[in-house]
Amino acid sequence: MTISPDELLIDEREILELTQKLVQIPSENQPGNEKAVGEYIAAWLKDKGLPAQLQEVEKDRFNVISSIKRSGPALLLCGHMDTVPVPNPDEWTYDPFAGEIKDGYLFGRGALDMKGSLACMLTAFVALKDVEEELSQDVVFLATVDEEVATKGAKKAMESSDIKRVKHGIIAEPTDLNPVIVQKGHCWLKIKTLGVAAHGALPERGVNAILKMYPVITRIQELDFGKGDHPLVSGTTVNIGLINGGVKINMVPDACESSLDFRYPPGVTSESILEKINVLLKGLKAEDKELDAKIEIIKCSDPVEVQRSAPIVTLLLRAMDKVLGSHSEPIGVPYYTDASALTSIPIVLLGPGEPGYAHQKDERIKISSMLPAAKIYATVPLL
Ligand SMILES: [Zn+2]
């Protein structure tokens, strides 16, 4: 690399202005109205002399894809355009769609997760165009839709010819500039119990589906679903996130359903989780002949793991050394991202800002971490 990170044309003011602009265009998911943000990003790229392809994912939902050289193996710079919704805007100190700057932070829905880091990536990507001759690999930029719900954008992106030539990548999730090399898998299940309706004054004539659900979820909570075999993430966890049953206070409920969110490390599989629940249900049914319980899979994705020795990890750590003067050791996270849908591409997560502010009221990004993030993104393909 003959260019130092400080010689790249990356300007903090431009990053902040772009972040503010992106925050000012709401793209809450649900409903998933990323269209205007995507159009803004595409126009911004074209204005800088770069191509921008809108890839339709479903009606009015488009990924944005761009690349610098348009051939050869490539590094992927990826971020998502959707944000979680703002359920109670009145509880915010600042307007969630203004992008106000105060005390070293930029506030707004998506400022941290991840319009701020998208702005860092876009600014880095454009700066690389000016030093195209120095690139050691091509660079593909991808902004996805629907990361926060079902990763439909990332799944669709796999069909793109530009994504097909990607050999490894970085996703700009907020990690406080820590490289993340392992992400837990997830498995969302729904369990239904069925009973028999009866008048609330004569409960003995019915079978209460809510009471039938009780031993199922309490026993699941007590089960050990496996510790896995990765030192950077903890064992399997379960959250009983939803329960719904009954019609009226004076009726015996004939149906109850509960939704469960399992997060599991490498070494555990969604099949092994399902198997344990099936064994449990079989045992409970043997104890209680009235128990009628069924499992339904909502969605699952496997853990994502990149080897510590993989080229993308080495490159990223070297880029951090150049920009920050040192690097932190890779870590693991319990959540899933677009990386779980960009299957077979080794991906590391690294982004500016403290992850604890994501999905919260008064979401904010630490401004001092943004310019370093942009410089790290731009340095990787120059090494
Ligand atoms: Zn995110």
Residues whose N, C-alpha, C, O or C-beta is under 5 A from the ligand:
A	BS01	ZN	D113 M114 E173
